[in-house]
Amino acid sequence: MSLLRPGSAAGPVAQFVVAGLAAVALFVVGSLLVLRELGRREAVRDAGEFAQLVGRGIVEPTLTDGVLRNEPSALAQLDRVVQERVLGDRIVRVKLWLPDGRILYSDEPRLVGSTWALEADKLEALSSGETHVEVSDLDAPENRFERGLGPLHEVYTRLRAPDGTPLLFETYQESNQVVATGREIWLPFAAPLLAGLLLLWLTQVPLALRLARRLRRAQQARESASADERRRIAADLHDGVVQDLAGVAYSLNAAANRVQGELGNDLRDVASRTRGVMRQLRTLLVAIHPPNLRSAGLAAALRDRLAPLEAAGVATELDVSEELDVGVETEQLLFRTASEAVRNVERHSGASHVTVSVESDDGRVRLEVRDDGAGFGAEERERRRAEGHVGLSLLEEAVEGAGGRLRVESAPGAGTSLVLEVPR
């Protein structure tokens, strides 16, 4: 059984569309996170390059021996250059450190002359000349005058005074500017990525619909071929084996009438058994291919299936909802399930009463076959399975493939109830 039932490819296609959309959404979210991280790294690198450019292109040429000697005129000249050419929307604070941790210059005069131990990364920048960028710790005492400026990124690199003395040039850049720079880097890539993925997803929808329809047609063809094959087998058995058995039974009965005594009785007994085999074969032929399932409907086919039980003296009840409207595959599954249940009643239960009911509600069909026979326990069912009686197991697989549920309830001496629920 397939979920691609005739006339309904929408369900599987909808599942495919939703799954595809979920996959696209996950991929987009992951891609945006990666792009944002790449943009952040690029923005941080840009902040470092900007500080390097400002330090070596503007501040370093202004450094003089007078700055190192704390001469007011030299420091005033440096401050004028910083105020006019360095500070702005991006850089909000400048510090110039000596290797011993003393602040030689800052645009915040209260910091000049203060001394703090340099952290390892600042010492590394002084030693290697590399540029470091990090989020500023505004709780640190040397940053107390920056606390009202909002989130900041510290960028520090090495400069050299005219006499070769290494100085640590530190700028404080607004974090919002760094984030905005990162956004400007990755955001232009996000729109084409999103549009491309959505376009890919949209192009798959008609392909999925076409594939679903093709699979549906193939399923219909297989079902039709299977039905034709069952019809051919049923016809061959009826026209061949059953007719031959009928001839054998007739001949045996005729021979028994000509022979007296024990031999005649044996011939009549064999003829009777042959007719019993014929009845079993005819019942099997109805199960393989019910001749009136399509023409007369499910109720008529089930009534014919119960006829052998009635002939054997078993009381039967059949209740099929008049409003029942199901597809061909569902109708076949209902009949197959009922046939398997009736077959088990015939062979194993010894029941005196059998009830078959079919009703439809909320888009599902419910079939129940109940008998008052001997019943069986779980161990008995496993024993029958081990002996090769796998009819119920095969039926359970077919029901599961159709999206339904099959439940068998039985206990020794309490009869058996088989319930099938399947989508219409």
N, C-alpha and C positions, 0 to 999 in steps of 0.2 A: 504494500500500500504506500501511496505517496501523499504528501501534504499538498501536492499540486493537483487538486481535484478539478474535474472539468468545470469550466466557467469561472474559476476563481484562482487567478494568478496574483491578485492584488495583495493577499496576505504575505506570501513569501517575498514579493518585491518590496512591500512596505518594511518588512524586517530587514531586508538588504539595505534599503535606503536609510533607515534609522541607524543600523550598524555602521554604514559608511559615513554618515554624518557624525556619529560619535567618534569614529576613527579620525576623521578630518579635524574635529574639534580638539581632540587630544594632541594631534600632530601640530596644529596651529598654536596651542598653548605652549607645548614644548619648544617649538621653534621660536616663538616670541620671547620666551624666557632666555633661550640661548642668544638670540639677537640682542636682547636688552643687556645681558651680561657682556657680550662683545662690545656693545656701544659704551657701557660703563668703563670697560678697560681702555677703550680707545679715548674716551673723554679724560680719564685719569692720565693717560700718556700725553694727551694734548695739554693738560694742565702743567705737567712736568716740563714739556717742551716750551710752553709759554713762559714759565718762570725762568727757565734757562736762558731764553732769548732776552728777557727783560734784564736779568742779572748780568749777563755777559755783554749785552749790547748797550745797556743804558747805565747801570749802576757801576760796573767794574771800571769803565773809563773815567768815572768821576772820583774814584778812590785815589787819595793822595797820602803822602806821609803825614800830612797835618791831620787827616782823619784818624790815623793810628795814634797820634799824639794828643787826640781829643782837643784840637784847636777849634775854638768856637766858629771862626770864619770858614774853616774847611767843613765842619759839620753842618753849618748853615747852608753852604753851597750844595752839599749832598742832600740835605732835606728839601731844598728848593727843587732839585731834579726829581726827587721821589714824588713830591706833591704834585708836580706839574705833568710828569711823564709816566709815572708808574701807577699811582693810586687811581682808582676809577670804579667802574661798575663791576669789574672782575676781581681785582686785588684790593683788599680793604685794610691790610696791615702788612708792614715790612719790618723785619728784624735782621740785624747783622751781628753775628756772634764771633767772638774770638775763640781760639781753641781751648782756652781755660774755662769756658762757660760764661764769660762776661759779655753782656750785650753792649756792643760798641756803639750801635746806632739803632733807633727805631723812630717811626713817625709818631709814636706815643712817647713823649719826653719822659714820662714817669718810669719807663722801663730802662732808660739809658743808665748804664753803670751797674744794674742788677746782675747778680751772678747765680747761676744754677748749674748743677752737674748735668752734662750732656748725656742723653740716652745713647744706647748702643748704635741705633740706626743713624743718629746725627754724627756720631764719631766715624761711622762707616762712610757717610757721605763726605766728610772732611778728608778721610784717608784715600778713598777711591775716586772721588770726583763724580760719582753717580748721583742722579737725582732721585729723591724719594718723595712719594705722595701718600698721605694718610689722612683719615678723618681726625680733626683736631679734638684733643681732650680738653674741653673748656673748664674742667674742674682742676686742672693743673695750675699751680700758683703763677707760673710765668704767663698764663693765658687769662688771667683774671680781668684784664681790660678788654678782652674780646667777647666776653659773655653776653653782651647785649647786641652782638652783631648777627646772631642766628647761627645755624650750622655752618661750619667752615671746614675746608680742606687745607692742611698744612703741606706746603711744597718747599723743600730745601735742597740746595745744591751748593757746590763749592765755588767761591771766587778767590782771586788772589790780589793782594795789595801790590803796589809797585815794587816793594822789596821782597816779594815772594811769599809773604805771610799768608797762610790759608785762612780764609774767612768763610763762615757758614751763612749763606744768604737764604733767608726764610721768608716766604710770602704766605699770606692767608687769603685763600680764594673762596668766594661764596659757594657753598655746596649746591645751591639751586642752579648756579651757572654751570657747574660741572654736570649735574643731572640733565640740564637742558641741552648741553652740548652732546651728551650721550644719546638723548632722545632724537636730536637732529641727525645723528649718525644712523641709528637703527630703524627709525620710523619709516623712512622712505622705502625700505625693503619690505616692511610688513604688509603694506597694501597690495603690491604685486604678488607676494606669497599667498596672502589670503584669497585674492581673486583667482590665482592659478589653481589653488586647491579646490575652491568652490566650483570652478569651471570643470575640473577633472571629475569632481563628484557628480555634477549635473550631467556630464556626458555618459556616466556609467548608468544612470537611471534608465534611459531608453534601452541600453544594452541589456540590463538586467531584466527589463520587461520582455524584451524579445526572447531572451534565453528562457525565461519562465514559461512563455507561451510555447516555445519549441519543446521544452521538457514536458509540458502538459499534453501537447499533441503526441509526443512519443509515448507517454504513459497511456493515453487513450488507445493508441495503436497496439501497445502491448496487452492492454485489457481486452481489446477486441480480438486480438490473435489468441489470447488465452481462452476467451469464451468460445471462439471457433474451434479450438483444439478440444475443449471439453465436450462441445457438441459432437465433434467427429468421433471422439472416443465413445461417448454414450451411444451414438448411432451404430458404431461397429459392434459394441457389446450387445445391443438390442437385436440387431439384425443377424448377428453371428452366434455368439455363445448362448444368449438367452433362447433363441429359436432352436438351437441344437439341443439344449437341455429340455426344452418343451417336447421335442421329438423323442428324446430318450425317455422322458417320463411317460409319454403316451405309449411307447413301445413296451416299456416295462409293465405298465398297467394292463396292456393287452395280453402280454405273455402270462401275467399272473392269473388272468381270467381263464387261460387255457390249462393251467397247471394246478393240480389239487395238492393239498397237504402243506407241509412245512415250507417247501420251496416256493409255493404260491404266496404264502404269507410273507416270506422274505422278499419276494419280488415287489409285492405291494408296499412293503415298508421302504424299500429302496426308491420306489416311484414317489412315495410321499416325501421322503427326504430330498429327492431331486426337485420336487415342486417347491419345497421350502427354500432350497438354494436359489431357485428362480425368483422367489419373492424377495429374498435378500438382495439379489442382483438388481431387481427393479427398484428397490428402495435406494440402493447405491447409485443407480443411474439418475434418480430424481435429485439426490444430493449433489452429484457431479454437475448435472445440467438440468435444473428444474424447467420443464418445457413451458410452463405457464407463468414464470416469474415476470417476464417482460410483458406478456400479453394480458394476463389476468391480474397481475399485481401480487404484492407480498402476501396478503391475507389468503388468497387462493392457493398459493404455493405452500404456505405453512399448513393450510388445511389438508392438502394432499400429503404433506410430510407426516401429519399426525394420523392419517388413515390406517397405516399398518398397526399402530397401537390400538386404535378402536377395534380393528378386526381381531386383535388378540385379547379383547375384553377389558382393555384399560380405558377408564373414563378420562376424557380430555375436555379442556376448555380453551378457547382461543378468543383473545380480545385484542384487536388491532384498531387503533384510533382511526376514525373515518377521515380526520383532517391530516393524516400523516402525509407529508410531502418531502421525500428525500431523494438524493441523487442515486444514480445507478450503482456506483461503487458502495455506497452506504447500504443500499437495499440488498446487494449481494452479500455484504458482510453480515447483515442481520440474519439473512437466510442461512448462511454458512454456520453461524454461531448456534442458531436454533437447531439446525440439523445435527450438529455435533452433540448438543445436549440431549436431543431425542434419541440419537444413536446410543449414547451411554445409558439412557433409561431402558432401551430395548435389551441391551446386552448385560447390564450389571445390576440394575436397581430392584427389579421385581415390584415396581410400583403399581398401585391400583388407580392412581389419579395423577394427571399431569395438567398443569396450567401454563399457557404461553400468553404473554401480554406484551404489547408494543405501544408505547406512548411517546409523545414529543412535547418538550417544554423548554423554553429559554434557549433555543438554538441547538438543543441536544436531543438525541433519541435514546430511549431506555427500553431495553428488551430484558424480560425476566422469564426464565423457564424454571418452574418449581414442581417437584414431585414428592410423593410420600413414601418413597422406596427405602431400601436398606441403608442408604447413605454410606459414607466412608470417612476414615480419618486420614491425617497427613501421611502416616506410615503406609497406608494402603495405596494412596496416590503415588507415592515414591516407588512402591513395588510395581505398580502398573507401568510407570514410566520406565523402570529398569527392564521390564519385559517387552518394551517396544511400543507401548500405548502412549503415543506422543501427540494425540489429536489436540488436547487442551493446550499443550505447550506451543504447538504451531499456531493455534488460534490466538493465544496471548500475544505472540509476536506480530501477527497480522493486525490485531486490535491496537497494539502500541504504535505500529507504523501509521495507523489511520488517526492517531491523536486521541484514541479512546481509552477506556479502562474496563477491564474484565475482572469480575469478582466471583469466586466460587465459595459458597458456604455449605458445609456438610458435616455431619457427625453420624457415627454408627447408630442406626435405628431412628434417626430423626429426619431422613430424607435429604434432598439436595436442592440448593437454589443457585442458579447461575444468572448473574446480572451483567449486562453489557450496557455501557454508556458511551456514545460516540457522537461527534459533531454531525449535524444534519448534512 
